[in-house]
Amino acid sequence: MARLADLLDPAAIVATRGDLDIEVEGVATDSRRVEPGDVFICLPGYSASGGESLADRHAFAANAVERGAVAVVGEREVDLPRDVTVVAVGDAWAAAASASARFHRHPSQALLAVGITGTSGKTSTSYFVDSVLRGAGHRVARFGTIDYRIGDQVLPAEQTTPEAPIVHSLLRRAVDSECTAVAMEVSSHALELRRVGDVQFDVGVFTNLSRDHLNFHPDMGSYRNAKARLFRSLGDGGKSGVAIVNSDDENWSHMVAEAQAPVIRYGLAAGVEIAAEEVRASMTGIEFSLATPSGSASVRLRHLGDYNVHNALAAAAVGFHLGLDPEAIATALAEAETVPGRFEVVDEGQDFAVVVDYAHKPVALQRLLESARRVGPRRILTVFGCGGDRDRGKRPLMGRIAAELSDLVVVTSDNPRTEDAQAILDDILEGAREVDARLGRHVVEVDRAAAIRTAIEMAGPGDIVVIAGKGHEPYQLVGDQRLDFDDRECARLALRSRGAPQ
């Protein structure tokens, strides 16, 4: 429990009604999660120019009180019983972060906190960082798209980066479970909406930046600035802070300009502190020579897709910052878990490869297909679609990329949500047809299971079937329904039906 007055920054309070000296038993921003004794903070919601929206939670204040909230904090007046304390603040997003951090006694202060941001590679990088932190002797928590892990405990992930009350609750659980470090994916939404406000990061990692989330951010400049918020916060709370950036991405200097902290660069180009040389990729793994200011070491990854070299280098930079020698870093990278749905192989004994990957953005799809080409297949057969109620502008771009880099494309549904699935495919085909006007290499199958079967039935010896877009997701969002659907299981069934050995 904590006094409400102790959870709120006095300078942020605009007006009050009622007693700030009351005890509260929790902080909530979702009225459905309110427990008796909580303070409910009304996040204002938004309606982005790109079409994304989030409900204004002032509308749910009464529901929160019915569930037992003893106080409500918001940015505008709400009609509530007189015995409920009501506090007006100028910025409810910031108030939620501050109150959550204070309620949980600033848990990030007790952790070596590594925040990882970028368009692609956050999840894979977090797995590599987790392994490197363990190699440095830490008990590690890891929060991200796949799951939330605290030591050996695994919790389901609701969002890549959840809202502030959950973030600080997870960090407190990590501290109470004797974790000493956390590797945490940090999304652009989380940075823009202050979900990680008052999280004090020791290390900020930048992977890359390409088109994504323009249904939320007005333009690429705004998207980049949201990512940069992570680097502005380095050193908060008295921590020293270090920025680790991918110098092969043209946006690295923007992140560095925002960081008041030392910088470690990683990449394939000359002149960086952490580099990979002599990269060799195959369907059994990746090998490269790791070069650091303190020496070099041979690295063997069991991960597939040579884009993982950059993800591993980011983690190697974390290890270098912590003082690990190159051989210890190499050992930790070799021991890193593979990531579900990231260049994940589906093997039923067939004489061609089938891989499932989460790539659902233009540059991610391009990197995936280029990586697939570099392992030397006879042909690449790509199955992919685009999500509904999301950035429409990327659809023709992805159609063009798939058509240019594949020998055959099967265009299909992803998560259509409330959009018409065929209309989404039509947007994709605008780009694919620019290439196919001269190549004629695409098939349209709106049913995703049928599309996967089609590609697998058309595959021959030495080919690679790439199923992109959903990766680890065990569902498909159609209308307001969440249907059971797993690309990996669908591919296995298709292989078995085709007659692959079992």
C-alpha positions as CSV (number, residue, x, y, z in Angstrom):
1,M,0.0,0.0,0.0
2,A,1.0,3.6,-0.5
3,R,-0.4,7.1,0.2
4,L,-1.9,8.6,-2.9
5,A,-0.1,11.9,-2.2
6,D,3.2,10.0,-2.3
7,L,2.4,8.5,-5.8
8,L,1.7,11.9,-7.5
9,D,4.2,14.5,-8.5
10,P,2.9,17.7,-6.8
11,A,4.1,19.8,-9.7
12,A,1.9,17.8,-12.1
13,I,-1.4,18.3,-10.1
14,V,-3.8,20.8,-11.6
15,A,-6.7,20.4,-9.2
16,T,-7.9,18.0,-6.5
17,R,-11.2,17.0,-4.9
18,G,-11.1,14.8,-1.8
19,D,-8.3,13.4,0.3
20,L,-4.8,12.8,-1.0
21,D,-3.8,11.2,2.3
22,I,-5.8,8.0,1.5
23,E,-4.0,4.6,1.2
24,V,-4.2,2.9,-2.2
25,E,-3.4,-0.7,-2.9
26,G,-2.5,-0.5,-6.6
27,V,-2.3,1.5,-9.8
28,A,-4.4,0.7,-12.8
29,T,-5.0,2.2,-16.3
30,D,-7.4,-0.5,-17.5
31,S,-10.8,-0.3,-15.7
32,R,-11.2,-4.1,-16.2
33,R,-8.1,-4.7,-14.1
34,V,-9.1,-2.5,-11.2
35,E,-9.0,-4.1,-7.8
36,P,-10.6,-2.7,-4.6
37,G,-8.4,0.1,-3.2
38,D,-6.7,1.0,-6.5
39,V,-6.2,4.4,-8.0
40,F,-7.5,4.5,-11.6
41,I,-5.6,6.7,-14.0
42,C,-7.6,7.8,-17.0
43,L,-5.4,7.7,-20.1
44,P,-6.7,10.2,-22.6
45,G,-6.7,7.9,-25.7
46,Y,-6.0,9.1,-29.2
47,S,-7.1,9.0,-32.8
48,A,-4.0,9.0,-35.0
49,S,-4.0,10.5,-38.5
50,G,-3.0,7.0,-39.8
51,G,-6.2,5.5,-38.5
52,E,-5.1,3.9,-35.2
53,S,-7.2,4.8,-32.2
54,L,-7.4,4.0,-28.5
55,A,-10.4,4.7,-26.3
56,D,-10.4,7.6,-23.9
57,R,-10.4,6.0,-20.5
58,H,-12.2,8.9,-18.8
59,A,-15.3,7.2,-20.1
60,F,-14.5,4.2,-17.9
61,A,-13.9,6.1,-14.6
62,A,-17.4,5.1,-13.3
63,N,-16.7,1.5,-14.1
64,A,-13.4,1.7,-12.2
65,V,-15.2,3.1,-9.2
66,E,-17.8,0.3,-9.3
67,R,-14.9,-2.2,-9.2
68,G,-13.5,-0.5,-6.1
69,A,-11.2,2.3,-7.2
70,V,-10.9,4.8,-4.3
71,A,-9.3,7.5,-6.4
72,V,-9.3,8.6,-10.0
73,V,-6.6,10.6,-11.8
74,G,-7.3,12.2,-15.2
75,E,-6.9,15.2,-17.5
76,R,-10.5,16.4,-17.5
77,E,-13.6,16.4,-15.3
78,V,-15.4,13.1,-14.6
79,D,-18.8,12.6,-12.9
80,L,-18.2,10.5,-9.9
81,P,-19.5,10.1,-6.3
82,R,-18.3,12.7,-3.9
83,D,-16.6,10.1,-1.7
84,V,-14.1,9.3,-4.5
85,T,-10.9,11.3,-4.6
86,V,-10.5,12.9,-8.0
87,V,-7.2,14.5,-9.1
88,A,-6.7,16.5,-12.3
89,V,-3.2,16.4,-14.0
90,G,-1.8,17.9,-17.1
91,D,-0.4,14.6,-18.5
92,A,-2.0,11.3,-17.5
93,W,0.5,9.2,-19.4
94,A,3.3,10.7,-17.4
95,A,1.3,10.4,-14.2
96,A,0.7,6.7,-14.8
97,A,4.4,6.1,-15.2
98,S,5.4,8.1,-12.2
99,A,2.8,6.7,-9.9
100,S,3.6,3.1,-11.0
101,A,7.3,3.5,-10.4
102,R,6.7,5.1,-7.0
103,F,4.2,2.4,-6.0
104,H,6.6,-0.3,-6.8
105,R,9.5,1.5,-5.2
106,H,11.5,2.3,-8.4
107,P,12.5,-1.3,-9.2
108,S,14.6,-0.5,-12.2
109,Q,17.1,1.2,-9.9
110,A,18.0,-2.3,-8.6
111,L,18.5,-3.8,-12.0
112,L,21.0,-3.6,-14.9
113,A,18.3,-2.5,-17.4
114,V,18.9,-3.0,-21.1
115,G,16.3,-1.4,-23.4
116,I,16.2,-2.5,-27.0
117,T,14.4,-0.4,-29.6
118,G,14.2,-0.5,-33.4
119,T,11.9,-1.6,-36.2
120,S,13.2,-5.1,-36.6
121,G,15.3,-7.4,-34.5
122,K,14.2,-6.4,-31.0
123,T,13.0,-9.9,-30.1
124,S,16.0,-11.8,-31.4
125,T,18.4,-9.2,-29.9
126,S,16.7,-9.6,-26.5
127,Y,17.4,-13.3,-26.6
128,F,21.0,-12.8,-27.4
129,V,21.3,-10.1,-24.7
130,D,19.6,-12.4,-22.2
131,S,22.3,-15.0,-22.9
132,V,25.2,-12.5,-22.7
133,L,23.8,-11.2,-19.4
134,R,23.7,-14.7,-18.0
135,G,27.2,-15.2,-19.2
136,A,28.2,-12.2,-17.1
137,G,26.7,-13.9,-14.0
138,H,23.3,-12.2,-13.9
139,R,20.0,-13.7,-13.1
140,V,17.9,-12.3,-15.9
141,A,14.4,-11.1,-16.6
142,R,13.3,-10.7,-20.3
143,F,10.2,-8.8,-21.5
144,G,9.1,-8.7,-25.1
145,T,6.9,-9.8,-27.9
146,I,7.1,-13.6,-27.2
147,D,6.6,-13.7,-23.5
148,Y,7.6,-12.1,-20.2
149,R,10.3,-14.2,-18.4
150,I,11.4,-13.6,-14.8
151,G,14.2,-16.0,-14.0
152,D,12.7,-19.4,-14.9
153,Q,9.1,-18.2,-14.7
154,V,7.3,-17.5,-17.9
155,L,4.3,-15.2,-18.3
156,P,2.2,-14.6,-21.5
157,A,3.0,-11.4,-23.3
158,E,0.1,-9.1,-23.9
159,Q,2.0,-6.4,-25.8
160,T,5.7,-6.0,-26.8
161,T,5.9,-3.3,-24.1
162,P,2.8,-3.2,-21.8
163,E,1.4,-0.1,-20.1
164,A,3.3,1.5,-17.2
165,P,1.5,-0.2,-14.3
166,I,2.4,-3.6,-15.8
167,V,5.9,-2.6,-16.7
168,H,6.8,-1.5,-13.2
169,S,5.0,-4.5,-11.6
170,L,7.0,-6.9,-13.8
171,L,10.2,-5.1,-12.8
172,R,9.3,-5.3,-9.1
173,R,8.6,-9.0,-9.5
174,A,12.0,-9.4,-11.2
175,V,13.7,-7.7,-8.2
176,D,11.8,-9.7,-5.7
177,S,12.8,-12.9,-7.6
178,E,16.4,-11.9,-7.1
179,C,17.0,-11.0,-10.8
180,T,19.9,-8.6,-11.2
181,A,19.3,-7.6,-14.9
182,V,16.5,-7.2,-17.4
183,A,16.5,-7.2,-21.2
184,M,13.5,-5.4,-22.4
185,E,12.0,-4.7,-25.9
186,V,10.9,-1.1,-26.1
187,S,8.4,-0.3,-28.8
188,S,7.8,3.1,-30.4
189,H,4.3,3.1,-28.9
190,A,5.7,2.6,-25.5
191,L,8.2,5.4,-25.8
192,E,5.6,7.9,-27.3
193,L,3.0,7.0,-24.7
194,R,5.5,6.9,-21.8
195,R,4.8,3.3,-20.9
196,V,8.5,3.1,-19.9
197,G,8.5,6.5,-18.2
198,D,10.5,6.4,-15.0
199,V,12.3,3.1,-16.1
200,Q,15.9,3.9,-15.6
201,F,18.0,2.2,-18.3
202,D,21.7,1.5,-18.1
203,V,22.0,0.5,-21.7
204,G,20.0,1.6,-24.8
205,V,20.3,-0.6,-27.9
206,F,19.2,0.6,-31.4
207,T,18.8,-2.1,-34.0
208,N,17.5,-0.3,-37.2
209,L,14.7,1.9,-38.5
210,S,12.4,1.3,-41.4
211,R,8.8,1.9,-42.3
212,D,6.3,0.7,-39.7
213,H,3.5,1.9,-37.5
214,L,2.6,4.8,-39.7
215,N,-1.0,4.1,-38.7
216,F,0.1,5.6,-35.4
217,H,3.1,8.0,-36.1
218,P,2.3,10.8,-38.5
219,D,5.5,10.3,-40.5
220,M,8.9,8.6,-40.4
221,G,10.4,11.6,-38.7
222,S,7.9,11.3,-35.8
223,Y,8.6,7.5,-35.7
224,R,12.3,8.1,-35.5
225,N,11.9,10.7,-32.8
226,A,9.8,8.3,-30.7
227,K,12.6,5.7,-30.9
228,A,15.1,8.4,-29.8
229,R,13.3,8.9,-26.5
230,L,15.0,5.8,-25.2
231,F,18.4,7.4,-25.6
232,R,17.4,10.7,-24.1
233,S,16.6,8.9,-20.9
234,L,20.0,7.2,-20.5
235,G,21.6,8.1,-17.3
236,D,18.3,8.9,-15.4
237,G,18.3,8.1,-11.8
238,G,22.1,8.5,-11.4
239,K,23.0,5.6,-13.7
240,S,25.9,6.1,-16.1
241,G,24.2,4.9,-19.3
242,V,25.7,3.7,-22.6
243,A,24.2,3.9,-26.2
244,I,24.8,0.8,-28.4
245,V,23.9,1.6,-32.0
246,N,23.9,-0.2,-35.4
247,S,26.2,2.0,-37.5
248,D,25.0,0.2,-40.7
249,D,21.7,1.9,-40.3
250,E,21.7,5.5,-41.4
251,N,19.6,6.6,-38.4
252,W,22.3,5.7,-35.8
253,S,23.7,9.2,-35.6
254,H,20.2,10.6,-34.8
255,M,20.0,8.3,-31.8
256,V,23.5,9.2,-30.7
257,A,22.7,12.9,-30.9
258,E,19.9,12.3,-28.4
259,A,22.1,10.4,-26.0
260,Q,24.0,12.1,-23.3
261,A,26.1,8.9,-22.8
262,P,29.1,7.1,-24.2
263,V,28.5,5.2,-27.5
264,I,29.4,1.8,-28.7
265,R,28.9,1.1,-32.5
266,Y,28.4,-2.3,-34.0
267,G,28.1,-3.5,-37.6
268,L,29.8,-4.8,-40.7
269,A,31.4,-1.6,-41.8
270,A,35.0,-0.7,-41.0
271,G,35.8,1.5,-38.0
272,V,33.2,0.3,-35.5
273,E,34.0,-1.0,-32.0
274,I,32.1,-4.3,-32.4
275,A,32.3,-5.9,-35.9
276,A,31.6,-9.2,-37.7
277,E,34.0,-10.4,-40.3
278,E,34.0,-13.4,-42.6
279,V,30.3,-14.1,-42.2
280,R,29.1,-17.5,-43.5
281,A,25.5,-18.5,-43.4
282,S,23.7,-21.8,-44.2
283,M,20.6,-23.8,-43.3
284,T,22.5,-25.1,-40.2
285,G,23.6,-21.8,-38.7
286,I,25.8,-18.8,-39.0
287,E,29.5,-18.4,-38.4
288,F,31.6,-15.2,-38.2
289,S,34.6,-13.7,-36.6
290,L,33.8,-11.3,-33.8
291,A,36.2,-8.3,-33.6
292,T,36.3,-6.1,-30.5
293,P,38.8,-3.7,-29.1
294,S,39.9,-6.4,-26.6
295,G,40.4,-9.1,-29.2
296,S,38.6,-11.4,-31.5
297,A,36.8,-14.8,-31.3
298,S,35.0,-17.2,-33.6
299,V,31.2,-17.3,-33.2
300,R,28.9,-20.1,-34.2
301,L,25.2,-19.3,-34.0
302,R,22.5,-21.9,-34.2
303,H,20.1,-19.2,-35.4
304,L,19.3,-19.0,-39.1
305,G,19.0,-15.9,-41.3
306,D,22.2,-13.9,-41.6
307,Y,20.3,-10.7,-40.5
308,N,20.9,-12.3,-37.0
309,V,24.5,-11.3,-37.3
310,H,23.5,-7.7,-36.4
311,N,21.3,-8.9,-33.5
312,A,24.2,-10.9,-32.1
313,L,26.6,-8.0,-32.5
314,A,24.3,-5.8,-30.5
315,A,24.4,-8.3,-27.7
316,A,28.2,-8.7,-28.1
317,A,28.4,-4.9,-27.5
318,V,26.5,-5.3,-24.3
319,G,29.0,-8.0,-23.2
320,F,31.9,-5.8,-24.2
321,H,30.5,-3.0,-22.1
322,L,30.2,-5.3,-19.1
323,G,33.8,-6.4,-19.5
324,L,33.4,-9.9,-20.9
325,D,36.3,-11.1,-23.0
326,P,35.6,-12.1,-26.6
327,E,35.6,-15.9,-26.0
328,A,33.1,-15.5,-23.2
329,I,30.9,-13.4,-25.5
330,A,31.1,-16.0,-28.2
331,T,30.2,-18.8,-25.8
332,A,27.1,-16.8,-24.6
333,L,26.0,-16.1,-28.2
334,A,26.3,-19.8,-29.1
335,E,24.2,-20.7,-26.2
336,A,21.4,-18.2,-26.9
337,E,17.9,-19.7,-27.4
338,T,16.5,-19.7,-30.9
339,V,13.4,-17.4,-31.2
340,P,10.0,-19.0,-32.0
341,G,8.8,-17.8,-35.4
342,R,12.0,-16.2,-36.5
343,F,13.5,-18.1,-39.5
344,E,12.0,-21.1,-37.8
345,V,12.5,-24.3,-39.8
346,V,9.5,-26.7,-40.2
347,D,11.1,-30.1,-41.0
348,E,9.0,-33.2,-41.7
349,G,11.8,-34.9,-43.7
350,Q,11.0,-33.2,-47.0
351,D,13.7,-32.5,-49.6
352,F,13.1,-28.8,-49.6
353,A,13.2,-26.2,-46.7
354,V,10.2,-24.6,-45.1
355,V,10.7,-21.6,-42.8
356,V,8.3,-19.4,-40.8
357,D,9.2,-15.9,-39.9
358,Y,7.5,-12.9,-38.3
359,A,8.6,-10.4,-41.0
360,H,5.6,-8.1,-41.5
361,K,7.3,-4.9,-42.6
362,P,8.9,-4.0,-45.9
363,V,12.5,-3.9,-44.9
364,A,12.1,-7.0,-42.6
365,L,10.6,-8.9,-45.6
366,Q,13.4,-7.8,-47.8
367,R,16.1,-8.9,-45.3
368,L,14.3,-12.2,-44.8
369,L,14.2,-13.0,-48.5
370,E,17.7,-11.8,-49.1
371,S,18.9,-14.1,-46.3
372,A,17.0,-17.0,-47.7
373,R,18.6,-16.4,-51.1
374,R,22.1,-16.4,-49.6
375,V,21.7,-20.0,-48.3
376,G,21.6,-21.1,-51.9
377,P,18.1,-22.5,-52.7
378,R,17.0,-23.6,-56.1
379,R,13.9,-21.4,-55.8
380,I,12.2,-19.2,-53.2
381,L,8.4,-19.6,-52.8
382,T,7.0,-16.9,-50.6
383,V,3.7,-16.9,-48.7
384,F,2.7,-13.6,-47.2
385,G,0.0,-11.0,-46.6
386,C,-0.5,-7.7,-44.7
387,G,-2.5,-6.9,-41.6
388,G,-5.8,-5.1,-41.7
389,D,-6.4,-1.8,-39.9
390,R,-2.8,-1.0,-40.3
391,D,-0.5,1.2,-42.5
392,R,-2.0,0.7,-46.1
393,G,1.0,2.4,-47.7
394,K,3.4,-0.5,-46.9
395,R,1.2,-3.1,-48.8
396,P,2.3,-2.4,-52.4
397,L,5.9,-1.9,-51.2
398,M,5.8,-5.4,-49.7
399,G,4.1,-6.8,-52.8
400,R,6.9,-5.4,-54.9
401,I,9.7,-6.7,-52.6
402,A,8.2,-10.2,-52.5
403,A,7.8,-10.3,-56.3
404,E,11.3,-9.1,-56.9
405,L,13.1,-11.4,-54.5
406,S,11.0,-14.6,-54.9
407,D,10.6,-17.0,-57.7
408,L,6.9,-17.4,-56.8
409,V,4.7,-15.4,-54.5
410,V,1.5,-16.7,-53.0
411,V,-0.4,-13.6,-51.7
412,T,-2.8,-14.3,-48.9
413,S,-4.4,-13.1,-45.7
414,D,-2.5,-12.1,-42.6
415,N,-4.6,-10.7,-39.8
416,P,-7.4,-8.9,-41.8
417,R,-9.1,-7.6,-38.6
418,T,-12.0,-5.5,-39.6
419,E,-10.9,-4.9,-43.2
420,D,-12.1,-7.0,-46.2
421,A,-9.3,-9.5,-46.8
422,Q,-9.6,-9.3,-50.6
423,A,-9.2,-5.5,-50.5
424,I,-5.9,-5.9,-48.6
425,L,-4.7,-8.4,-51.2
426,D,-5.6,-5.9,-53.9
427,D,-3.4,-3.3,-52.3
428,I,-0.5,-5.8,-52.1
429,L,-1.0,-6.7,-55.8
430,E,-0.6,-3.1,-56.9
431,G,3.1,-3.6,-56.1
432,A,3.5,-7.2,-57.1
433,R,2.0,-6.6,-60.5
434,E,4.6,-3.9,-61.3
435,V,7.1,-6.7,-61.3
436,D,4.8,-9.5,-62.5
437,A,3.8,-7.5,-65.6
438,R,7.0,-8.9,-67.0
439,L,7.5,-12.0,-64.8
440,G,4.1,-13.4,-64.0
441,R,5.1,-15.1,-60.8
442,H,2.3,-14.6,-58.3
443,V,-0.7,-16.6,-57.1
444,V,-3.6,-15.2,-55.1
445,E,-5.3,-17.3,-52.4
446,V,-7.2,-15.4,-49.7
447,D,-7.4,-18.4,-47.4
448,R,-4.1,-18.6,-45.5
449,A,-4.1,-22.3,-44.9
450,A,-4.9,-23.0,-48.5
451,A,-2.1,-20.6,-49.5
452,I,0.5,-22.5,-47.4
453,R,-0.7,-25.8,-48.9
454,T,-0.4,-24.4,-52.4
455,A,3.2,-23.3,-51.9
456,I,4.2,-26.5,-50.3
457,E,2.6,-28.6,-53.0
458,M,4.5,-26.5,-55.7
459,A,7.9,-26.8,-53.9
460,G,10.5,-29.2,-55.3
461,P,13.9,-30.5,-54.3
462,G,16.3,-27.7,-53.1
463,D,13.6,-25.1,-52.9
464,I,12.8,-23.0,-49.8
465,V,9.2,-22.0,-48.9
466,V,9.2,-18.8,-46.8
467,I,6.0,-18.2,-44.8
468,A,6.1,-14.6,-43.6
469,G,4.1,-12.3,-41.5
470,K,2.8,-14.1,-38.4
471,G,5.8,-16.1,-37.1
472,H,5.1,-17.3,-33.5
473,E,1.5,-16.1,-33.4
474,P,-0.9,-19.0,-32.8
475,Y,-4.0,-17.0,-34.0
476,Q,-5.5,-15.1,-36.8
477,L,-7.6,-12.0,-36.3
478,V,-10.6,-11.9,-38.5
479,G,-13.3,-9.3,-37.8
480,D,-13.7,-9.3,-34.0
481,Q,-12.7,-13.0,-33.7
482,R,-9.4,-14.5,-32.6
483,L,-9.2,-17.8,-34.4
484,D,-6.7,-20.6,-33.7
485,F,-4.2,-20.6,-36.5
486,D,-0.4,-21.3,-36.4
487,D,1.6,-21.1,-39.6
488,R,4.0,-23.8,-38.3
489,E,1.3,-26.3,-37.6
490,C,-0.4,-25.5,-40.9
491,A,2.9,-26.2,-42.7
492,R,3.4,-29.5,-40.9
493,L,-0.1,-30.7,-41.8
494,A,0.6,-29.7,-45.4
495,L,3.9,-31.5,-45.5
496,R,2.3,-34.6,-44.1
497,S,-0.6,-34.5,-46.5
498,R,1.9,-34.1,-49.3
499,G,3.5,-37.3,-48.2
500,A,6.7,-36.1,-46.6
501,P,8.3,-38.8,-44.3
502,Q,7.3,-38.7,-40.7
